[in-house]
Amino acid sequence: MESGKPREIYIPIHALSTCSLTDLCPNIELINFEKDGEKYCVAYCKVLERYLTRSTVRKCETLWRSCPFARMSP
């Protein structure tokens, strides 16, 4: 994981099933990491400065153009 980002990741709610999402908000960064020999992918929102849950990422795939946070670039 990159230094400087918060490390409060709870794998059951933050880990994504795939790291190849295509239609995401440009303010989201997908991050691959390894923990205990397992590989994971999480989504980090640059505007909110936090990791997103899987359910939020699903919304960000389809609704990010109307999201008020998407207009707030860091």
VEXDREN-2710 file (C-alpha; in Angstrom, 1 decimal):
% VEXDREN-2710
k/r/px/py/pz
1/MET/0.0/0.0/0.0
2/GLU/1.1/3.5/-0.6
3/SER/2.3/5.6/2.3
4/GLY/0.3/8.7/3.1
5/LYS/-3.1/6.9/2.7
6/PRO/-5.1/5.9/5.8
7/ARG/-4.8/2.2/6.5
8/GLU/-8.2/1.5/8.0
9/ILE/-9.1/-1.3/5.6
10/TYR/-11.6/-3.9/6.7
11/ILE/-11.3/-6.6/4.1
12/PRO/-14.9/-8.0/4.3
13/ILE/-16.4/-4.6/3.3
14/HIS/-13.6/-2.9/1.4
15/ALA/-12.1/-5.7/-0.8
16/LEU/-13.4/-5.7/-4.3
17/SER/-14.0/-8.9/-6.4
18/THR/-12.1/-7.4/-9.3
19/CYS/-9.7/-4.5/-9.9
20/SER/-10.7/-4.0/-13.5
21/LEU/-13.7/-1.7/-13.1
22/THR/-14.0/0.5/-16.2
23/ASP/-16.6/3.2/-15.6
24/LEU/-15.4/4.7/-12.3
25/CYS/-15.3/8.3/-11.1
26/PRO/-11.9/9.8/-12.0
27/ASN/-11.5/10.7/-8.3
28/ILE/-11.3/7.0/-7.4
29/GLU/-8.0/5.2/-7.3
30/LEU/-7.9/1.3/-7.4
31/ILE/-5.2/-0.1/-5.2
32/ASN/-3.8/-3.6/-5.2
33/PHE/-2.2/-5.0/-2.1
34/GLU/-1.3/-8.2/-0.5
35/LYS/-2.0/-9.3/3.1
36/ASP/-1.2/-12.7/4.6
37/GLY/-0.4/-14.1/1.2
38/GLU/-3.8/-13.1/-0.3
39/LYS/-4.1/-10.4/-3.0
40/TYR/-6.8/-7.7/-2.6
41/CYS/-8.0/-4.6/-4.4
42/VAL/-9.7/-1.6/-2.8
43/ALA/-11.0/1.7/-4.0
44/TYR/-9.7/5.0/-2.5
45/CYS/-11.7/8.2/-3.0
46/LYS/-9.3/11.1/-3.3
47/VAL/-12.1/13.7/-2.5
48/LEU/-13.3/12.0/0.7
49/GLU/-9.8/10.8/1.5
50/ARG/-11.0/7.3/2.5
51/TYR/-11.4/3.8/1.2
52/LEU/-14.8/3.0/-0.2
53/THR/-17.0/0.0/0.7
54/ARG/-18.0/-2.4/-2.1
55/SER/-21.6/-1.1/-2.0
56/THR/-20.4/2.4/-2.5
57/VAL/-18.1/1.4/-5.3
58/ARG/-21.0/-0.1/-7.2
59/LYS/-22.8/3.2/-6.9
60/CYS/-19.7/5.0/-8.1
61/GLU/-19.7/2.9/-11.2
62/THR/-23.1/4.1/-12.4
63/LEU/-23.9/7.3/-10.6
64/TRP/-20.6/9.2/-10.3
65/ARG/-21.6/11.9/-12.9
66/SER/-24.4/13.1/-10.6
67/CYS/-22.4/12.7/-7.4
68/PRO/-21.7/16.1/-5.7
69/PHE/-18.3/14.8/-4.5
70/ALA/-17.3/14.0/-8.1
71/ARG/-17.3/17.8/-8.9
72/MET/-15.0/18.4/-6.0
73/SER/-11.5/17.7/-7.3
74/PRO/-8.7/17.5/-4.8
END
